[in-house]
Amino acid sequence: MNRLLLSGSVLQRSAPRSTPAGLPVLELVLKHESEVEQAGQPRKVSVEIKALAIGEITVLLMRLPLGSEARFAGFLASARNGRGWLFHVTEVEPVV
């Protein structure tokens, strides 16, 4: 199964564009910071991840203020250039 759940904030957001088929596309950089336990020891974790949203979800993501917290869900896929991976966001739930 390829499913990623991530809490974090929108650090950067591109201007909206459209696919050749006319679907809205939004490129994002998401930031996550937390403390987890590894081998019985606390560890601070921070990551910035490139993300992509396609379709109706882009409307909700455009309304989300930069820096605001949310829960993101989706899947991972290879980046277009074949270097690294990209988080495809399919669901978002703002944290109030």
C-alpha positions in Angstrom: 0.0 0.0 0.0 1.3 3.5 -0.9 -0.4 5.9 1.6 1.2 8.8 3.4 -0.3 10.7 6.3 1.5 13.9 7.4 0.7 16.7 9.8 2.4 20.0 9.1 2.1 23.3 7.4 2.2 24.8 4.0 5.6 26.5 3.7 5.5 27.4 0.0 2.8 27.4 -2.7 3.1 27.9 -6.4 0.7 29.9 -8.6 -2.1 27.6 -9.8 -1.7 26.2 -13.3 -3.6 23.6 -15.3 -2.8 20.3 -16.9 -3.3 19.9 -20.7 -6.6 18.2 -19.8 -7.7 21.4 -17.9 -7.3 20.1 -14.3 -6.0 22.6 -11.8 -2.5 21.9 -10.4 -0.8 23.3 -7.3 2.8 22.7 -6.3 3.6 22.9 -2.6 6.4 22.6 0.0 5.1 21.1 3.2 7.0 21.3 6.6 6.6 18.8 9.4 8.2 19.1 12.9 7.7 16.8 15.8 9.4 14.7 18.5 9.3 10.9 18.1 10.8 8.0 20.0 13.5 5.9 18.4 15.3 3.1 20.2 13.8 4.3 23.5 15.2 7.8 23.1 13.3 11.1 22.1 14.3 12.5 18.7 13.4 15.8 17.1 12.3 15.4 13.5 12.0 18.1 10.9 11.3 17.6 7.2 10.4 19.7 4.2 8.7 17.7 1.4 7.7 18.7 -2.1 4.0 18.0 -2.8 1.6 18.2 -5.7 -2.2 18.6 -5.7 -4.4 18.0 -8.8 -8.1 18.6 -9.1 -10.7 20.1 -6.7 -8.4 19.8 -3.7 -6.4 22.7 -5.1 -9.2 25.1 -4.1 -9.0 24.1 -0.5 -5.2 24.3 -0.5 -5.3 27.8 -2.0 -7.5 29.0 0.9 -5.2 27.5 3.5 -3.0 30.4 4.8 0.8 29.8 4.5 2.1 28.5 7.8 -1.2 27.1 9.1 -1.3 23.6 10.4 -3.2 20.8 8.6 -3.3 17.0 8.1 -2.4 15.9 4.6 -3.0 12.5 3.1 -2.0 11.0 -0.3 0.6 8.9 -1.9 4.3 9.0 -3.0 5.5 8.8 -6.6 8.7 9.5 -8.4 9.4 13.1 -9.4 9.1 13.8 -13.1 12.8 14.1 -13.5 13.3 10.7 -11.9 15.2 12.3 -9.0 13.6 11.7 -5.6 9.9 11.5 -4.9 6.9 13.7 -4.7 4.0 13.6 -2.2 0.7 13.7 -4.2 -1.9 15.3 -1.8 -5.4 13.9 -2.2 -6.9 14.9 1.1 -6.4 17.9 3.5 -7.9 18.6 6.9 -7.1 22.0 8.4 -6.2 21.9 12.1 -8.3 24.4 14.1 
